[in-house]
Structures are given as C-alpha cells and as structure tokens.
Amino acid sequence: MTRWLGSVGDALVGMLAVVGLLFASGLVAVVVAGMLQWGNLVPWLDNAIPILVLALGMILAGRVAVDVAGRGGLLCTVLAATVVALVGALVSRASESHGDGIEAWQIAVASGCVLILTGGTAWLVQQRRRRA
C-alpha cells in the first residue's frame, strides 16, 4: 500500500513540477518577445524565438518529469496536459464575453503541444535510461 501511495505522490509532485515549468517558460517567452519588440530582426525570426524558448521549456519539463517521478514521468506529462486543457477552458469561459475568447481548437493545440513535447521527451529519457 505504501509503495502505491508513494508512486501516486511522485506522479502528483511531478505533475506540479511540469505545470510550474510550463507556466514559467511561458512567462520567459513573453519576456523574450517583449525584449525583441525593439530589435531589428526579420519578422519570422522575431516570432520564432519566443516559440523556441517555450518549446525548450516544454522539453525541459519532460526531462524533469522523469527525474521526479521515474517510471511515472509519462503519467506526469499526461496529467500536466490535462491541467493545461482545464486552465485553457476556464480562461476561455472567462474571456468569451469580451469577444476575443480562446477557441476550443486553440486549447486542443496547446494541450497537444504540451503532450507531444513533454510526453515525447519523457518517453525518450525513460527509454535511454532503460538501455543504460
């Protein structure tokens, strides 16, 4: 019984770590985008750099999930993608009366990207550690 509770606790702590890293990397991406606003970069590069920062944060979150939860790292990333979808749905409901609400497809894309990047990284790290 204790082993099962430990693995559930590890998965929850890992999920919280992943969600925290996702929101932190989102904030860093916004700061980078703001700093690039006054630069003289090509427009596509000006848009790509903050997205790259966000993607690198998602990749780091997948690695952290495996470091925290071990074999439950993949579960942590699935739970984190679910939290992103739930937060997106809540923000969508709160902002829909203003006319610029978040659409359901945008929430699906965001949670899908989280699932693919963090889950893919967690899976790759787990596979690499099994071989070593």
N, C-alpha and C positions, 0 to 999 in steps of 0.2 A: 504494500500500500504506500509506503514512504517513497519508494522508487518512482511510482506513478505520479505522486504529488510533486516530487522533485522535477520530473520532466515537464509537467504542466506549468510549474512555476518558471522553469527555464524558458519555455515557449512564450509565456506572457512577458517575462522580462526582456527576452529577445525581440518580441513584437514592439514593446515600448521603445527599445533602443533603435529599432529600424524606423519607427514612426518619427522619433525625435530627430534622427539623422535626415530623414526626408524633408521635414519642415525646416531644419537648419540649412540644408543645401538649397532649398527653395529661397530662403532669405538671402543666402550668399549670392545666388543667381540674380536676385533682384538688385542687390547692391552692385554687383558687377555690371549689370545692364545700366544702372544709373551712372556709374563711373564712365562707361563707354559712350554715354549720351553726348559728351562734349568732345569726343575724339573724332578724328577724320578718317574713319575706317570705311571700307566698302560696305554698303548696306547689308549684304548677305552675311559678311563676317561679323558685323555688329549684332546681328540677330543670332548667329550660330554660337558665339562664345558663351552667352548665358545658358543656352540649352546644353552645351557641352559641360559646363560647371554642374548643372542639375543632374545630367546623366552620370557624371563621375561620382556625385554624391549618392546616387542610387546604387551604383556598383559597389561603393564602399559599404553601404548599408547591407548589401547581400553578404559581404565578407564578415561584417560584424555579427550578423545573424548566426552564422555558423560558429563564430568564435564564442558567442554567448550560449547558444542552445545546443551546439554539437549536432547530433543527428536530427534534432528538431528545427534546424535552421530554415529548412524549406517551408515548414509549417509557419514559422515566424513571418516569412515573406508573404505567404497567402493571407495570414491574419492582417498584416500591415496593408496589403492591397485592399482588403475589405474595409479597414478603417478609413483609408483614403476615399473609397467609394461612399461610405456613410457620411463623412465630413463634406464631401462634394454635394451629396444630396441635401444635407442640411443647409449648406450655403446657397444652393440652388433655390430652395424653398424660400429662404430669407431674402434673396435678391430678385426674385421673379416679379415682384410688384413694381420694381424700378424700370423695367423694360429691357435691361441688359442682363438678364438672368443667365446662369450657366445651364447649358443644354445637357440632356441626358447623354448624348453621344460624346460630349466633352469629358464627362465624368468617366464614361467607359474607356475612353482613350487614355486618360490619366491613370486610372487604376490598372489598365492593361500594361501600360509602360512600366509602372511600378512592379507589376507581377513579372513581366518579362526580364527587366534589367536586374532587379534584386533577386528574384527567384532563379534566374539563369546563373547569376554569379554564385549564389548559394549552392546550387546544384554542381557547378564546376568545381568549387572549392571542396565540397564533400567528395566528389569523385577523385580529385587529386590527393586528398588526404587518405582515402581508402587504399590507393595504389602505393602510397609511401610507407 
